[in-house]
Amino acid sequence: MRKVALLVALLSFVSMAPASASGLGFDLDAATIPDLQARMARGKLDSVRLTSAYVDRIRSIDPKVRAVLVVNPAVRAEAAESDARRRAGRLRGPLDGIPVLLKDNINTRSMDTTAGSRALRTKPPADAELVKRLRAAGAVVLGKANLSEWANFRAAKPTSGWSGVGGQTHNPYVLDRNPCGSSAGSAAAVAASLSQVAIGSETDGSVVCPAGMTGTVGHKPSLGLVSRTGVVPISAEQDTAGPMARSVVDVAITLSALQGRDHADPATWRYPVTQPRDYAALLRPDALRGARIGLWRLPVLGPDVDAVMSRAAEVLKRRGATVVEVDLPYQARLAELEFPALLTEFHRDIDKYLAGRPGVPRDLAALIAYNRSDPLEQTCFAGQELFEQALVAPGPTDPGYLAQRAELTDLAKRSIDEVVAQYRLDAIAAPTNPPAWKTDCATGDNDVIPSSTPAAVAGYPAVTVPSGFVGELPVGISFMAGQWADARVLSLGAAYERAANARRAPSYLPTIG
């Protein structure tokens, strides 16, 4: 019995080994893309070793976290190709050789793309446009990340991080706590150092909330900055994909590769030719000096989160920012309008997406029928009320819907624009998330997360950066501003990240009191 107990304890220790024990000779958790590229330039590291270290961590740690659905079978070959380019002096940029994990609602022709649903267990005919851009930049596609099934747009009371394909993703800080959704696997994976970078997607909160709740950085880009072609949709009016990582600089480097116009995505046609090409080059350590930041406290998130925001305000002031307390208008009306509009848009956009995927249910009605026939799809997301409501929602040409969407988008933009103008702000800062709630399929999420809605509905950028902890649970701070101000919010976020130094690696605690 003693030998068995010792073996169990040893396996437990190995499975939770810190990123500093990666075998690479440095702390993988703290390493940034510039750090890694510098090591590779000196011949101290190569992409095959780096990629293998991440694959090994997935094998040892992910059984506890359940963030990764599948590792790309060709991942080491892709890494070897990057190393060959380096030897030949033909590197494609700072992402070359860097492992990137993709949320599994992003089409990859070499792997199933499921949106977490067992109904979509097939390979799509082509890579998503953003995957093509990552490959063109030399990134190594590490695999696919779990997510909240259908990006949390199926059940009325969903459990974030659960899917019929991948089961439940856990928060690496406290394993019985939720990672938030729907980019739960992407966030948990980078938090646990299972990938250098991950790509998530957001309709409202699904990049920033999981990033905030797992102590990572997530950027929700301006609508139209990153192509959505080949990404399983909820709403073309709000959907966007964005990078997630352990540092702002890694997010900025990845965004530089992702962005650009796509003839198949009309939202990107408005992409300005003046948009920066290299966001990392614009990150200034002194970006907060002289900046005016509006602090939207959101006391509904509780006194512990408010205390984190008070400490954040002091950090901002010490770095030379002027902090102005603000309150964003129109939030109650936004809450009334958003959900009905999304129902109409989901029906329209999911039918269009499914029409381009051979071998899967042909439309929303067929998806509903599939879920009724598959017992495994009913084990946590017991219902599909949102699917059923979307099926009978007004069509996209309905005058009532069109008026609703016009008012919704207008009020969201005004909620930010008017406050920015009134107080002459460079950005608005707000708490990203409450402390992670316990995961419970019976009750679903306990998510009161109002800070993401204005930027999400307006199509404006937002970046969340680790800000502190409530006990063992991370809390993020989000910086948001007007459309195409991605460089500004990233620079402010990076300066705050440097000053606050709030992130620490997860401990994988089984539970807390």
C-alpha positions in Angstrom: 0.0 0.0 0.0 2.9 2.4 0.8 4.4 1.8 -2.7 1.0 2.4 -4.3 0.4 5.6 -2.3 3.9 6.8 -3.2 3.4 6.2 -6.8 0.1 8.0 -6.8 1.7 11.0 -5.1 4.6 11.0 -7.6 2.2 10.9 -10.6 0.2 13.7 -9.1 3.4 15.8 -8.7 4.5 15.1 -12.2 1.1 15.9 -13.7 1.1 19.3 -11.9 4.7 20.1 -12.7 5.3 23.9 -13.0 6.3 25.4 -16.4 9.8 26.0 -15.0 10.2 22.1 -15.0 9.7 22.0 -18.8 13.1 20.6 -19.5 14.0 23.7 -21.6 16.1 25.3 -18.9 13.9 28.3 -18.4 10.5 29.2 -17.0 8.0 28.6 -19.9 5.2 30.3 -18.0 7.1 33.6 -18.0 8.7 33.4 -21.4 7.3 35.8 -24.1 7.5 35.4 -27.9 10.4 37.9 -28.0 12.2 35.8 -25.3 11.7 32.6 -27.3 12.8 34.2 -30.6 16.0 35.5 -29.0 16.8 32.1 -27.6 16.2 30.5 -31.1 18.3 33.2 -32.7 21.2 32.3 -30.4 20.8 28.6 -31.1 19.7 27.8 -27.5 16.2 26.7 -28.6 14.4 25.6 -31.7 10.8 25.2 -32.6 10.8 21.4 -32.4 12.0 21.5 -28.8 9.6 24.2 -27.9 6.7 22.5 -29.5 7.6 19.1 -28.0 7.7 20.8 -24.5 4.2 22.0 -25.0 3.0 18.6 -26.3 4.6 17.0 -23.2 2.8 19.5 -20.9 -0.5 18.7 -22.6 0.0 15.0 -22.0 0.9 15.5 -18.3 -1.2 18.4 -17.2 -4.3 18.5 -19.5 -6.0 15.4 -18.0 -6.6 17.6 -15.0 -7.6 20.8 -16.9 -9.2 19.4 -20.1 -8.5 22.4 -22.2 -7.1 20.7 -25.3 -9.4 18.6 -27.5 -6.7 17.3 -29.9 -3.1 17.9 -30.8 -2.3 18.5 -34.4 -0.8 15.2 -35.8 1.5 17.3 -38.0 2.6 19.6 -35.2 6.3 18.4 -35.1 6.6 18.5 -38.9 5.3 22.1 -38.9 7.9 23.0 -36.2 10.7 21.3 -38.2 9.7 23.3 -41.3 10.1 26.5 -39.2 13.5 25.4 -38.0 14.5 24.7 -41.7 13.4 28.3 -42.6 15.5 29.7 -39.7 18.6 27.8 -40.9 17.9 29.1 -44.4 17.4 32.7 -43.3 13.8 32.8 -44.5 11.9 33.4 -41.3 8.4 34.8 -41.8 8.3 37.0 -38.8 8.1 36.9 -35.0 5.4 34.2 -35.0 7.6 31.7 -37.0 8.0 28.5 -35.0 5.6 29.6 -32.1 2.9 27.1 -31.1 -0.6 28.4 -31.4 -3.8 26.7 -30.2 -7.1 27.3 -31.9 -10.6 27.4 -30.4 -12.5 24.5 -32.0 -15.0 26.8 -33.7 -12.2 27.8 -36.1 -12.1 25.8 -39.3 -8.9 23.7 -39.9 -8.9 21.4 -42.8 -6.5 18.9 -41.2 -8.6 18.4 -38.0 -12.2 18.2 -37.1 -13.9 21.5 -36.3 -16.8 20.8 -34.0 -17.8 24.0 -32.1 -17.9 21.4 -29.3 -20.9 19.6 -30.8 -20.9 15.9 -31.7 -23.0 16.9 -34.8 -19.9 18.5 -36.4 -17.3 15.8 -36.0 -15.9 16.2 -39.5 -13.1 18.1 -41.2 -14.1 21.3 -43.0 -13.1 21.8 -46.6 -10.7 24.6 -46.0 -8.8 26.5 -43.3 -10.4 29.6 -41.8 -8.9 32.8 -43.2 -7.3 33.6 -39.9 -5.6 30.1 -39.9 -4.2 30.9 -43.3 -2.8 34.1 -41.9 -1.2 32.3 -39.0 0.4 29.7 -41.3 1.6 32.5 -43.6 3.3 34.0 -40.5 5.0 30.7 -39.7 3.0 29.8 -36.6 2.9 26.2 -35.6 -0.8 25.0 -35.3 -0.6 23.1 -32.0 -4.1 21.7 -31.9 -7.7 22.6 -31.0 -9.0 23.9 -27.7 -12.2 22.9 -26.0 -15.0 25.5 -25.7 -18.5 26.1 -24.4 -20.5 24.2 -26.9 -21.9 26.4 -29.7 -20.0 29.3 -28.0 -22.6 29.2 -25.2 -25.5 29.8 -27.5 -27.5 26.6 -27.1 -29.0 26.2 -23.6 -30.8 28.8 -21.5 -28.6 28.0 -18.5 -25.3 26.7 -19.9 -22.2 25.6 -18.1 -19.2 27.5 -19.5 -16.4 25.3 -20.7 -18.6 22.2 -21.3 -19.0 20.6 -24.7 -20.4 17.3 -25.9 -17.0 16.6 -27.6 -14.6 17.7 -24.9 -16.5 17.5 -21.6 -15.8 20.1 -18.9 -12.7 22.4 -19.0 -11.5 23.4 -15.5 -10.0 26.6 -14.2 -6.3 25.9 -13.6 -6.2 28.0 -10.4 -8.9 26.1 -8.6 -10.0 23.0 -10.6 -13.7 22.9 -9.4 -14.1 26.5 -10.5 -15.3 27.6 -13.9 -13.0 29.1 -16.6 -15.9 31.2 -18.0 -16.9 30.9 -21.6 -16.9 30.4 -24.4 -13.2 30.5 -25.1 -12.7 28.5 -22.0 -10.2 26.0 -23.4 -8.1 28.7 -25.1 -7.8 30.6 -21.8 -7.2 27.7 -19.6 -4.6 26.3 -22.0 -2.5 29.4 -22.0 -2.9 29.9 -18.2 -1.6 26.3 -17.7 1.3 26.9 -20.2 -0.1 24.3 -22.6 0.5 26.7 -25.5 2.3 30.0 -26.0 -0.7 31.6 -27.7 -4.3 30.6 -28.3 -7.1 32.1 -30.5 -10.5 32.6 -29.0 -13.7 34.2 -30.3 -16.2 36.6 -28.8 -19.8 37.7 -29.4 -20.1 39.2 -26.0 -17.5 38.4 -23.3 -16.2 35.1 -24.6 -12.6 36.3 -25.0 -12.3 38.7 -22.1 -14.2 36.8 -19.5 -12.2 33.5 -19.7 -9.0 35.5 -20.0 -9.8 37.5 -16.9 -10.9 34.4 -14.9 -7.8 32.5 -15.7 -5.2 35.3 -15.1 -4.3 35.7 -18.8 -4.5 38.5 -21.4 -7.2 38.5 -24.0 -7.9 41.0 -26.8 -11.3 41.4 -28.4 -10.4 43.3 -31.6 -12.4 46.0 -33.4 -15.1 44.4 -35.5 -13.6 44.1 -39.0 -10.0 43.9 -37.9 -9.8 40.1 -38.1 -11.7 37.9 -40.6 -14.5 35.7 -39.5 -14.5 33.6 -42.6 -14.5 29.9 -41.5 -15.4 30.6 -37.9 -18.6 29.0 -36.6 -20.9 32.1 -36.1 -23.4 33.5 -33.7 -23.8 37.0 -35.2 -22.0 38.7 -38.0 -22.9 42.0 -36.3 -20.8 41.2 -33.2 -18.6 38.1 -33.7 -14.8 38.5 -33.8 -11.8 36.3 -33.2 -8.9 37.4 -31.0 -5.6 36.3 -29.4 -5.1 35.1 -25.9 -1.7 34.7 -24.1 0.1 35.2 -20.8 1.4 38.7 -21.9 0.3 41.7 -23.8 3.3 41.6 -26.1 2.4 38.0 -27.3 -1.2 39.1 -27.9 0.0 42.2 -29.9 2.4 40.1 -32.0 -0.4 37.6 -32.8 -2.9 40.3 -33.6 -0.4 41.8 -36.1 -0.5 38.5 -38.0 -4.3 38.0 -37.8 -5.5 41.3 -39.0 -6.4 42.4 -42.5 -9.0 42.6 -45.2 -10.8 39.5 -46.5 -13.0 39.7 -49.6 -15.3 37.1 -48.1 -16.0 39.1 -44.9 -17.7 42.4 -45.5 -16.9 43.7 -42.0 -13.2 43.7 -42.9 -13.8 45.9 -45.9 -13.8 48.9 -43.5 -10.4 48.0 -42.2 -8.4 51.3 -42.4 -5.2 51.4 -44.5 -3.8 53.5 -41.6 -4.1 50.7 -39.1 -0.7 49.7 -37.6 1.0 46.7 -39.0 3.0 45.9 -35.9 1.2 46.4 -32.6 4.1 45.1 -30.5 6.3 48.0 -31.7 3.8 50.5 -30.4 3.7 49.2 -26.8 5.2 51.9 -24.6 6.2 51.4 -21.0 5.1 55.0 -20.3 1.8 54.9 -22.1 -0.1 55.7 -18.9 1.8 58.9 -18.2 -0.6 61.7 -19.0 -3.4 59.4 -20.0 -7.0 60.0 -18.8 -8.7 56.7 -17.8 -12.4 56.4 -16.9 -12.9 53.9 -14.2 -16.3 52.1 -14.5 -16.4 50.2 -11.1 -19.5 48.0 -11.5 -20.2 47.4 -7.8 -22.6 44.6 -8.8 -19.5 42.4 -9.0 -19.1 42.8 -5.2 -16.8 44.5 -2.7 -13.9 42.1 -3.3 -13.7 43.0 -7.0 -14.2 46.6 -6.2 -11.2 46.4 -3.9 -9.1 45.0 -6.7 -10.3 48.0 -8.9 -9.3 50.5 -6.1 -5.8 49.0 -6.1 -5.8 49.2 -9.9 -6.7 52.9 -9.8 -3.7 53.5 -7.5 -1.4 51.7 -10.0 -2.8 53.8 -12.8 -2.2 57.0 -10.8 1.3 56.1 -9.8 2.2 55.6 -13.4 1.0 59.1 -14.3 -2.6 58.6 -15.4 -5.6 60.7 -14.4 -8.4 58.4 -13.2 -12.0 59.6 -13.5 -14.9 57.7 -12.0 -17.5 57.1 -14.7 -20.8 55.3 -15.3 -21.8 54.1 -18.7 -25.3 54.9 -19.8 -27.9 52.8 -21.6 -26.9 49.5 -20.1 -30.4 48.4 -19.1 -31.7 49.0 -22.6 -28.7 47.1 -24.1 -29.6 44.1 -22.0 -33.2 44.2 -23.3 -32.2 44.5 -26.9 -29.2 42.3 -27.4 -30.5 38.8 -26.9 -33.5 39.0 -29.2 -31.3 40.4 -32.0 -28.8 37.6 -31.5 -31.5 35.0 -32.0 -32.4 36.3 -35.4 -28.7 36.7 -36.4 -27.8 33.2 -35.2 -30.5 31.5 -37.3 -29.4 33.4 -40.4 -25.6 32.9 -39.9 -25.5 29.3 -38.7 -27.7 28.2 -41.6 -25.2 30.0 -44.0 -22.2 28.3 -42.3 -23.7 24.8 -42.3 -24.5 25.1 -46.0 -20.7 25.2 -46.6 -19.9 22.2 -44.4 -20.6 18.8 -46.2 -21.5 15.9 -44.0 -23.1 17.8 -41.1 -26.7 18.8 -40.3 -27.9 21.1 -43.1 -29.5 23.8 -40.9 -30.6 24.8 -37.5 -33.7 22.7 -37.6 -31.5 19.6 -38.3 -29.2 20.5 -35.5 -32.1 20.6 -33.1 -33.2 17.2 -34.3 -29.6 15.8 -33.9 -29.4 17.0 -30.3 -32.7 15.3 -29.4 -31.3 12.0 -30.8 -27.9 12.0 -29.0 -27.9 11.2 -25.3 -24.4 12.5 -24.7 -25.5 16.0 -26.0 -28.0 16.1 -23.1 -25.6 15.3 -20.2 -24.8 18.9 -19.2 -26.4 21.3 -21.6 -29.7 19.5 -20.9 -31.7 21.9 -23.0 -31.4 23.7 -26.4 -33.8 26.5 -25.6 -31.7 29.1 -27.5 -31.7 27.0 -30.7 -35.4 26.6 -30.4 -36.1 30.3 -29.9 -33.7 31.2 -32.7 -35.6 28.8 -35.1 -38.8 30.8 -34.6 -37.3 34.3 -34.2 -38.2 37.1 -36.7 -36.2 36.9 -40.0 -33.3 39.2 -40.8 -35.5 41.4 -43.0 -38.2 41.9 -40.3 -38.7 45.6 -39.7 -38.9 45.1 -35.9 -35.6 43.2 -35.9 -33.9 45.8 -38.1 -35.0 48.7 -35.8 -33.9 46.7 -32.8 -30.4 46.0 -34.1 -30.0 49.7 -35.2 -30.9 51.0 -31.8 -28.8 48.3 -30.1 -25.6 49.2 -32.0 -26.2 52.9 -31.7 -26.7 52.8 -28.0 -23.6 50.6 -27.4 -21.4 53.0 -29.4 -22.9 56.0 -27.6 -22.4 54.4 -24.2 -18.6 54.6 -24.8 -18.3 57.6 -27.2 -20.3 59.9 -25.0 -18.4 59.1 -21.8 -15.1 59.3 -23.6 -16.0 62.8 -25.0 -17.5 64.1 -21.8 -14.4 63.3 -19.7 -11.8 63.6 -22.5 -10.7 60.0 -21.9 -8.1 57.9 -23.7 -9.9 54.7 -22.6 -12.4 53.3 -20.1 -11.3 50.7 -17.6 -13.6 48.2 -15.9 -13.4 44.9 -14.0 -13.5 42.1 -16.4 -14.9 39.3 -14.3 -16.1 38.2 -10.8 -14.2 35.5 -9.0 -14.8 32.2 -10.7 -17.9 30.4 -9.6 -18.1 26.6 -8.9 -18.8 24.6 -12.0 -22.2 22.9 -11.7 -24.1 21.4 -14.6 -27.3 21.4 -12.5 -27.4 25.1 -12.0 -25.3 26.4 -14.9 -23.3 29.6 -14.8 -23.4 32.3 -12.2 -22.2 35.0 -14.6 -22.9 38.6 -13.9 -20.4 40.1 -16.3 -21.8 43.4 -17.7 -18.4 45.0 -18.5 -18.0 43.3 -21.9 -21.3 44.3 -23.5 -20.6 47.9 -24.6 -17.5 47.1 -26.6 -18.8 43.8 -27.9 -22.1 45.3 -29.2 -20.4 48.5 -30.5 -17.7 46.5 -32.3 -15.0 48.4 -30.3 -11.7 46.9 -29.0 -11.2 45.7 -25.5 -8.2 44.1 -23.8 -8.2 42.4 -20.4 -5.0 42.2 -18.3 -4.5 40.4 -14.9 -5.2 42.9 -12.1 -5.3 40.9 -8.9 -6.9 38.1 -7.0 -9.9 37.5 -4.7 -8.4 34.7 -2.6 -6.9 32.3 -5.1 -9.1 33.4 -8.0 -7.9 35.9 -10.7 -9.6 39.2 -11.6 -8.8 41.1 -14.8 -9.1 44.7 -15.7 -10.4 45.6 -19.2 -9.4 48.7 -21.2 -11.8 49.7 -24.0 -12.0 52.6 -26.5 -13.5 53.5 -29.9 -13.3 51.5 -33.1 -9.8 50.9 -34.5 -8.2 52.0 -31.2 -6.7 48.5 -30.8 -3.1 49.9 -30.6 -4.1 52.3 -27.9 -5.8 49.9 -25.6 -3.0 47.3 -26.1 -0.4 49.9 -25.2 -2.3 51.0 -22.1 -2.9 47.4 -21.1 0.8 46.6 -21.5 1.9 49.6 -19.4 -0.6 48.5 -16.7 0.6 44.9 -16.9 4.2 46.1 -16.4 3.3 48.3 -13.4 0.8 45.9 -11.6 2.7 42.7 -12.2 -0.4 40.9 -11.0 -0.2 37.6 -12.7 1.1 34.5 -11.0 1.1 30.9 -12.4 -1.8 28.7 -11.4 -1.6 26.2 -8.5 -4.2 23.6 -9.7 -5.9 23.5 -6.3 -8.6 20.9 -6.2 -11.0 23.2 -4.4 -11.1 26.1 -1.9 -13.4 26.8 1.0 
